[in-house]
Amino acid sequence: MGSSWLCFSLSLLLVLHGTFAQQRYQQQQGQCQLNRLNPQEPNVRIQAEAGVTEIFDPNSQQFQCAGVSLIRHVIQSRGMLLPSYLNTPLLAYVERGRGFYGILNSGCPETFQSSQQFQQGERGAGSRFQDRHQRIGQFRQGDIVAFPAGAAHWAYNEGNEELVLVVFEDSGNNANQLDQTSRRFFIAGNPQQGEQQQGQQGGRSLRRQQFQSGNVFSGFEDELLAEAFGVDRETARKLKGQDDQRGHIVNIEQGLRVVRPPFSQEQEEREERQEQGQYGPRMNGIEETICSAKVRQNIDNPARADIYNPQAGRFTTANSLTLPILNFLRLSAARGVLYRNSIMAPHWVTNAHSVIYITRGEARIQIVDHRGQTVLDDRVRQGQVVVVPQNYAVVKHAENEGVEWVEFNTNSNAMINTLSGRTSAIRGLPVDVIANSYQISRDEARRLKFNREETLIFRASGRSRSSERIAAA
């Protein structure tokens, strides 16, 4: 009897494990018949006091199949994105601007603290007030910032120009135990003012509604909130933000005053240089707790490139080896730059979907499915997005002004297999296998195999020898 019960328990455990492991792929049959992919643009705009949020159509079949969504925040100078949390992990790419942010995890210590003298009229002459809060981080253009599912976070633009954040949300991640919809829960404000809609689809979607509803406190009774916080009912009522007309991005006229160390870009660059000679994360059992884990990495710096060709471009990755928290989130990112008429080798990603967002320029992108059918052949320009499903073959060709992009992957270590170049699948085949597979002569097979010495980034001229280098990991 005991042995039978043990066998049943183990079988049930394996079934449950397999169920959760396959959560990303539990799409309805027929839903992922991606016969045609199209570049996507935002089709909904949610206007707020100090900025706008643009939503890429979450009802698009390619987003639904991949179990992901994408939004773009444009935050004005001295604007703050109000605190909120999601049921999904997310990656934010800083396309433009600089600022600082906070990630809130219950139980983490309030390590940033101060005791300061206030001026006359603020709290009375000579009075002192001590503030303590959790760690605050700073970001700048080119940074990838990782936010765990369920962790409340906020962001502030301290620069003089607009802050543009491209936010990738992975609703197919195993951290999400709800349906395949990304849900944002605000814990402040009244994010429901000022909408301007674009396009015809997705206007009534849940993704739009999350920026047009109250914060989580608005559903609680005043008396219970007052008791929970130990404040009077009027203060508790203000938590609900029902009279707040500012929306989800608010203006801080006098600037945001928080406790934070001075930002030193020189020190950050010095730490980056020290990390370049290191393979894998440094972990000592303390620095990688959830409270103190590094969540930010810059992928714009050419000196950090994994693949670099001075005549063609570069490719830089952020994965669990360079940013260990990505192993917990099961996500990764990359930054690509192609110069005029250069090519990124035809390739496929073996273990992840990829979402490509063009940050500058234009590229011709072709994507081919398992049937050998072209599902995308289009010029994709700045501000547009393309989803590349797992194992679909893709090639990028930069137009006259070149192209730059950031891509988000649904695996902490997205693996690329190339179809041409020095480390490609073709290069690994014997010449006779190539000759007989494609019905060509051995000389033609040899040229096909050895003509390209680059690995991933090819310059415009045809049979060129590469000066591409693989940067030290």
DODO-265709 format. One line per field, with one value per residue (C-alpha): residue number from 0; residue in one letter; y, x, z. Coordinates in pm, 1 decimal. Each point is the difference from the previous one (the first is absolute). Example, Ala and Ser with C-alpha at 12.3 -4.5 7.8 and 13.67 -1.06 7.14 Angstrom:
REM residues 2
k 0 1
r a s
py -450.0 344.0
px 1230.0 137.0
pz 780.0 -66.0
REM end
This chain:
REM residues 473
k 0 1 2 3 4 5 6 7 8 9 10 11 12 13 14 15 16 17 18 19 20 21 22 23 24 25 26 27 28 29 30 31 32 33 34 35 36 37 38 39 40 41 42 43 44 45 46 47 48 49 50 51 52 53 54 55 56 57 58 59 60 61 62 63 64 65 66 67 68 69 70 71 72 73 74 75 76 77 78 79 80 81 82 83 84 85 86 87 88 89 90 91 92 93 94 95 96 97 98 99 100 101 102 103 104 105 106 107 108 109 110 111 112 113 114 115 116 117 118 119 120 121 122 123 124 125 126 127 128 129 130 131 132 133 134 135 136 137 138 139 140 141 142 143 144 145 146 147 148 149 150 151 152 153 154 155 156 157 158 159 160 161 162 163 164 165 166 167 168 169 170 171 172 173 174 175 176 177 178 179 180 181 182 183 184 185 186 187 188 189 190 191 192 193 194 195 196 197 198 199 200 201 202 203 204 205 206 207 208 209 210 211 212 213 214 215 216 217 218 219 220 221 222 223 224 225 226 227 228 229 230 231 232 233 234 235 236 237 238 239 240 241 242 243 244 245 246 247 248 249 250 251 252 253 254 255 256 257 258 259 260 261 262 263 264 265 266 267 268 269 270 271 272 273 274 275 276 277 278 279 280 281 282 283 284 285 286 287 288 289 290 291 292 293 294 295 296 297 298 299 300 301 302 303 304 305 306 307 308 309 310 311 312 313 314 315 316 317 318 319 320 321 322 323 324 325 326 327 328 329 330 331 332 333 334 335 336 337 338 339 340 341 342 343 344 345 346 347 348 349 350 351 352 353 354 355 356 357 358 359 360 361 362 363 364 365 366 367 368 369 370 371 372 373 374 375 376 377 378 379 380 381 382 383 384 385 386 387 388 389 390 391 392 393 394 395 396 397 398 399 400 401 402 403 404 405 406 407 408 409 410 411 412 413 414 415 416 417 418 419 420 421 422 423 424 425 426 427 428 429 430 431 432 433 434 435 436 437 438 439 440 441 442 443 444 445 446 447 448 449 450 451 452 453 454 455 456 457 458 459 460 461 462 463 464 465 466 467 468 469 470 471 472
r m g s s w l c f s l s l l l v l h g t f a q q r y q q q q g q c q l n r l n p q e p n v r i q a e a g v t e i f d p n s q q f q c a g v s l i r h v i q s r g m l l p s y l n t p l l a y v e r g r g f y g i l n s g c p e t f q s s q q f q q g e r g a g s r f q d r h q r i g q f r q g d i v a f p a g a a h w a y n e g n e e l v l v v f e d s g n n a n q l d q t s r r f f i a g n p q q g e q q q g q q g g r s l r r q q f q s g n v f s g f e d e l l a e a f g v d r e t a r k l k g q d d q r g h i v n i e q g l r v v r p p f s q e q e e r e e r q e q g q y g p r m n g i e e t i c s a k v r q n i d n p a r a d i y n p q a g r f t t a n s l t l p i l n f l r l s a a r g v l y r n s i m a p h w v t n a h s v i y i t r g e a r i q i v d h r g q t v l d d r v r q g q v v v v p q n y a v v k h a e n e g v e w v e f n t n s n a m i n t l s g r t s a i r g l p v d v i a n s y q i s r d e a r r l k f n r e e t l i f r a s g r s r s s e r i a a a
py 0.0 242.4 -80.9 59.1 332.4 106.0 -89.3 193.0 304.1 -5.1 -32.7 291.3 210.1 -70.0 88.1 327.3 84.3 -62.8 208.6 304.3 -43.0 5.9 299.1 221.5 -246.2 -60.5 207.1 -119.7 -210.0 216.8 318.0 -16.8 -57.8 290.8 1.8 372.6 233.5 377.7 284.7 137.6 357.0 132.2 22.0 143.7 310.1 70.8 365.0 112.7 327.3 -45.9 -250.7 -262.8 -380.0 -163.4 -357.8 -240.7 -199.2 -292.6 -168.1 -43.3 -370.1 11.5 154.1 -247.2 -298.4 104.5 84.7 347.5 365.6 329.9 355.7 326.3 270.0 355.4 196.5 373.4 169.8 -22.5 -253.1 -309.9 -329.3 -88.2 -318.4 -318.4 -372.8 -264.2 -368.2 -44.8 66.4 283.6 152.0 373.9 145.0 367.0 123.0 361.2 211.6 -71.2 -23.1 -222.5 -274.7 -209.0 -369.1 -90.0 -346.1 -63.0 -101.4 171.1 245.7 376.5 53.8 356.8 238.6 359.6 251.7 352.1 352.5 153.9 362.8 247.2 -76.6 -363.6 -166.7 288.6 153.1 -235.2 -311.4 -318.3 -281.5 -331.0 -186.9 -361.7 -197.4 -290.4 28.5 237.0 -61.7 232.3 -62.7 164.3 -49.0 -354.6 -165.4 -319.3 -11.8 -324.8 1.3 -324.5 -92.5 143.4 250.4 352.5 256.9 363.8 220.8 370.7 214.9 224.1 115.5 297.3 -208.0 -258.5 -339.9 -283.8 -348.7 -300.7 -261.6 -370.0 -207.6 -380.1 -131.2 -349.7 -17.9 -263.4 277.9 92.5 -236.8 198.1 -7.6 116.6 366.9 243.7 188.0 314.5 76.6 363.1 75.6 378.2 260.3 -31.6 -116.3 59.5 346.4 121.1 -272.4 44.6 -317.4 -93.2 -282.2 -217.5 -307.6 -43.7 310.8 -182.4 -240.1 -77.0 147.1 338.8 -33.0 -44.7 362.0 115.2 -125.5 79.7 -117.5 -307.6 208.2 131.1 -335.2 -0.2 173.7 318.7 -139.5 -310.3 205.4 240.7 -291.5 -172.6 310.6 152.8 329.3 198.2 -69.7 310.2 -112.9 -350.5 142.4 182.4 -331.5 -88.1 295.8 40.0 377.5 -25.0 122.2 -39.9 -351.1 -258.3 229.4 306.3 321.7 79.0 376.0 44.8 -318.8 -328.3 2.1 -346.3 -149.4 -126.0 0.4 225.3 -156.3 -60.4 -105.1 -25.0 -251.5 -201.1 -13.3 -109.5 -286.2 -95.8 -23.1 -220.2 -232.3 -43.2 -243.8 -208.9 -299.1 -56.2 183.7 70.1 -135.8 -3.5 -100.6 356.0 229.7 -205.6 -6.7 135.2 314.7 92.0 -174.7 199.8 72.3 233.7 -38.1 237.5 -160.5 315.3 21.4 -129.9 -110.6 -263.4 -151.0 -379.2 13.1 299.8 70.9 353.4 -6.8 -147.4 48.7 -170.6 -221.5 17.2 -232.8 20.3 -345.6 -193.8 -14.3 379.4 86.4 -294.0 111.7 -84.3 -366.5 54.5 191.4 -240.6 291.2 156.5 287.0 108.2 315.6 -5.4 260.8 -44.5 256.5 94.0 -304.8 -243.1 -332.9 -203.0 -363.8 -212.5 -176.4 -146.9 16.9 -353.3 58.6 327.1 231.5 335.6 341.6 249.7 373.4 238.7 298.5 173.8 -34.2 -266.3 -361.9 -250.3 -305.6 -340.2 -277.6 -358.9 -269.9 -378.6 -49.4 220.7 267.0 368.5 135.1 345.8 190.6 365.5 314.3 62.4 354.2 187.5 -51.3 -321.6 -348.5 -349.9 -329.7 -287.3 -334.5 -262.4 -181.0 218.3 100.8 373.4 229.5 377.5 232.9 362.7 268.7 308.2 171.2 -317.9 -147.6 -42.3 -215.0 -159.0 -349.2 -177.2 -378.6 -240.3 -193.1 106.3 -123.6 26.0 -213.2 102.1 -250.4 155.9 -126.7 168.4 114.0 -148.6 -165.4 -91.9 -326.5 -3.5 49.1 -307.4 -229.8 -207.0 129.9 -318.4 33.0 355.9 -98.4 -283.6 187.5 293.4 -182.8 218.2 -76.6 -45.7 329.8 180.8 -174.6 106.7 362.7 -15.2 -131.4 217.9 332.0 174.0 20.8 227.0 -157.1 213.1 354.4 24.1 312.9 110.5 -137.5 -361.8 -236.5 196.9 -118.1 121.7 223.9 -96.8 -99.7 -184.2 205.2 -172.5 -128.6
px 0.0 278.5 193.3 -308.4 -69.4 363.1 -17.2 -325.5 149.6 309.0 -210.4 -219.8 309.2 142.9 -330.8 -24.6 363.5 -55.5 -317.5 174.6 306.9 -219.5 -207.9 144.9 -107.1 -356.6 -150.2 -314.2 63.7 -17.6 71.9 368.7 -41.2 227.4 -29.2 68.2 191.9 -20.7 196.0 -199.6 -47.4 -178.0 -376.3 -105.7 128.1 -75.4 69.9 90.1 106.0 372.9 24.4 -164.7 -7.6 -25.3 -124.8 83.4 -310.0 -12.7 -266.2 250.2 36.9 379.4 -0.7 -261.6 184.7 326.5 -178.2 155.6 -98.4 178.2 -67.9 190.8 2.4 94.4 55.8 56.0 271.4 -84.0 -269.4 -50.6 -160.0 -211.4 77.2 -156.8 65.4 -77.2 -83.7 290.1 374.6 109.2 306.6 23.4 237.9 94.4 -24.1 64.0 57.2 103.7 -156.0 -35.4 -233.9 -98.5 -91.0 -192.9 15.0 -169.6 252.6 296.6 180.8 -33.7 367.5 -32.3 -59.0 58.0 -64.0 -22.9 -72.7 -311.0 -34.1 -241.4 -356.5 50.8 -39.2 89.2 340.5 245.8 -214.8 165.7 -149.4 163.5 -88.1 84.3 -81.8 114.4 282.2 -29.6 177.9 93.1 -23.3 112.8 -35.8 82.7 -76.6 -201.4 -181.6 -156.5 -314.4 -124.6 -367.4 -200.1 268.6 -141.2 211.3 3.1 215.7 88.5 147.2 267.4 138.8 -92.3 -117.7 -274.0 59.0 -104.2 -36.9 -77.6 -155.9 -18.2 -248.9 9.8 -347.4 98.7 260.1 -44.8 -8.2 -346.3 -268.3 -290.0 -102.8 213.5 -75.3 242.3 -171.0 135.4 -112.3 53.2 48.6 -30.6 -186.3 -302.5 131.5 -309.6 24.6 63.3 -2.0 70.0 -54.2 169.0 -100.3 -306.4 104.9 61.0 -192.6 -192.7 271.5 96.1 344.3 -163.2 -231.3 287.3 102.3 -361.5 -106.5 61.8 288.1 -33.0 -90.2 -314.0 -172.3 46.5 -220.3 130.9 -32.7 203.6 273.2 10.7 38.5 261.0 221.4 -78.9 -118.1 -324.4 -276.2 75.8 356.2 -125.1 -244.8 283.1 178.7 -271.8 88.1 -359.3 37.0 336.8 -27.6 367.5 -0.7 274.7 297.1 7.9 200.5 224.7 38.6 272.6 182.3 -2.6 196.7 117.1 297.9 250.0 374.6 144.5 9.8 352.7 13.6 378.9 -25.3 -260.8 219.6 296.9 -207.5 -107.6 362.4 80.1 -287.3 109.5 273.3 -235.7 -199.8 -319.7 -146.4 184.4 -211.3 101.2 -332.0 -80.4 6.5 -250.7 -289.0 -325.3 46.1 343.0 19.7 135.6 -292.5 155.6 249.0 94.4 -0.5 70.8 371.8 198.4 277.9 -236.8 -87.4 4.4 37.5 171.6 83.3 136.0 -123.7 -343.4 -130.1 -27.7 -220.8 -18.8 -190.1 -134.4 -67.4 30.5 378.6 31.2 -309.8 -77.4 -354.1 -101.4 37.2 -277.6 -215.5 78.9 46.9 288.6 63.3 237.7 101.1 83.0 160.3 46.0 174.8 -119.1 -80.7 147.0 -162.7 -64.7 51.0 -308.9 -64.0 -254.7 -39.3 -22.8 -165.1 -194.7 -239.4 157.0 -163.5 194.9 -54.5 168.4 154.6 157.1 12.4 -161.0 65.7 -140.0 -92.9 -96.7 -139.4 -59.0 -206.0 40.8 -167.3 252.6 -266.1 86.9 -222.6 161.0 181.3 -21.2 191.6 -26.6 68.4 62.6 -271.7 -133.9 5.6 28.3 -47.4 224.1 -142.5 234.5 205.2 -128.5 290.4 64.9 238.9 45.8 142.0 67.0 -126.5 200.6 -1.9 75.6 -216.1 6.9 -229.6 -58.5 -141.5 -161.3 13.8 -216.8 297.8 277.0 264.3 -141.0 212.2 61.4 80.0 122.5 -55.1 305.6 335.6 291.5 -202.4 -307.8 -181.2 123.0 359.7 -32.2 -102.7 246.9 48.5 -146.8 -313.7 -44.4 64.7 -250.9 -258.7 -17.6 100.3 304.4 362.9 259.4 163.4 -331.3 -57.3 342.5 -68.3 -340.9 160.4 312.6 -71.9 -127.0 247.5 -214.2 -211.7 -315.6 41.6 88.5 117.8 -157.2 256.1 -42.9 293.8 180.5 236.8 -106.0 160.8 -278.2 106.0 -177.1 32.3 126.7 -292.6
pz 0.0 97.1 -317.2 -217.7 169.4 -53.9 -369.4 -36.3 175.4 -218.2 -315.4 106.3 74.4 -345.7 -166.0 191.5 -75.9 -368.4 9.5 145.8 -221.4 -310.6 110.0 -273.6 -268.6 118.7 -276.7 -171.2 -305.5 -308.1 195.7 -91.3 -372.4 -87.5 -375.7 -16.6 229.4 -19.0 156.8 292.2 118.9 311.7 -54.2 337.2 180.9 364.3 74.9 352.8 159.6 -57.0 -280.5 -213.6 -14.9 -342.6 -22.6 -281.5 -90.6 247.2 -215.3 -281.3 -68.5 9.5 350.4 123.1 -141.8 165.1 326.7 17.8 -21.8 -56.0 114.4 -22.8 269.5 -100.2 322.7 4.5 203.7 373.2 -78.1 214.4 -100.6 303.2 199.7 -135.6 -27.2 -262.5 -11.8 -244.1 5.6 -223.5 -161.0 -63.8 -257.1 37.8 -358.2 94.0 310.9 358.0 342.9 301.7 115.9 297.5 29.7 315.8 156.5 333.8 264.9 -166.0 229.2 -29.1 -71.5 -128.6 290.3 100.3 273.2 -134.7 118.9 -153.9 -97.5 153.6 -109.3 -93.0 338.0 228.4 64.8 161.4 -44.2 -121.4 -204.4 -81.6 -318.3 -63.6 -311.5 -210.9 -248.5 -296.1 -329.0 -283.6 -372.1 -321.6 -373.1 -107.4 334.3 37.6 335.8 129.1 216.1 162.3 -18.5 289.6 102.5 24.8 -181.6 -108.2 -224.2 -12.4 -276.8 149.0 -334.3 -215.9 -296.3 -34.7 156.8 -232.4 149.7 -220.9 228.0 -82.2 204.3 -5.0 85.2 -115.8 277.8 269.0 260.9 -132.6 128.9 -143.0 -366.0 -292.6 66.9 158.4 285.5 163.6 356.4 99.0 369.2 -34.7 -203.0 -222.7 -338.7 -209.5 -150.1 -353.3 -263.7 -368.5 -198.0 -326.8 -230.6 2.4 195.3 368.3 102.9 271.1 105.2 357.1 -69.3 -63.5 300.1 243.6 -67.0 32.3 340.1 363.8 215.4 220.3 308.9 -172.1 56.4 379.5 254.9 161.7 352.5 -77.3 -167.9 293.4 239.8 -214.9 -24.4 338.1 -155.5 -3.2 -250.6 -210.1 -58.8 -75.3 -253.8 -178.1 -50.6 -248.3 -222.2 -113.1 -32.7 -175.7 -360.0 -95.7 -145.3 42.6 -78.1 226.3 2.5 300.5 -35.5 260.8 -97.0 188.3 326.2 99.8 179.3 -256.3 -58.6 -273.3 -343.7 -128.2 -363.5 22.2 283.9 -191.1 -310.3 212.6 145.0 -353.1 -112.4 299.4 -88.9 -362.4 91.7 209.8 -121.4 192.0 299.3 320.4 286.2 363.7 154.7 107.8 -300.8 -198.6 247.3 -140.1 208.2 -131.8 -337.5 -290.3 -231.8 -257.7 -284.2 -279.5 -345.7 -202.5 74.3 -302.4 235.3 143.2 -338.9 -24.4 -377.9 -161.5 -361.9 -58.2 -360.2 67.7 355.1 337.2 216.1 380.8 231.4 353.0 141.0 325.0 -36.7 0.4 206.4 231.7 91.7 -357.2 91.4 254.9 -249.1 -286.9 -238.2 -191.5 -239.5 -273.8 -182.5 -370.5 -225.9 -375.9 -216.3 -345.4 -217.9 253.9 78.5 311.9 -100.1 -61.2 330.2 237.7 378.3 134.9 336.9 -1.0 -174.6 -88.1 -14.3 -213.4 56.3 -246.2 179.6 -302.1 -376.3 -213.9 -94.1 -242.0 205.2 -134.7 220.6 -119.0 173.6 21.3 -339.3 -175.3 -44.9 35.6 279.7 -1.7 -272.8 85.8 84.5 371.7 116.1 323.4 261.8 -155.1 152.1 -146.2 185.1 -110.2 121.5 138.7 -268.6 -285.2 -225.5 -29.4 -187.6 37.4 -265.0 92.1 -233.0 -105.2 339.1 195.2 274.1 377.3 208.7 337.1 27.1 292.1 38.9 200.0 135.0 237.2 -247.5 -350.9 -233.5 -362.9 -273.5 -324.5 -352.2 -155.0 129.0 189.4 279.1 -206.1 -56.7 -361.5 114.7 220.5 -284.7 -207.4 -353.6 -149.1 212.9 -127.5 -362.1 6.2 202.0 -239.9 -319.6 -59.1 -78.8 271.0 -100.3 36.0 331.2 120.6 -92.9 166.2 316.0 26.1 -176.7 313.0 288.1 217.7 272.1 23.1 -135.4 -371.7 -176.8 -327.7 -247.2 -98.3 34.9 268.9 263.4 337.0 253.2 233.7 344.8 278.0 315.5 310.7 199.8
REM end
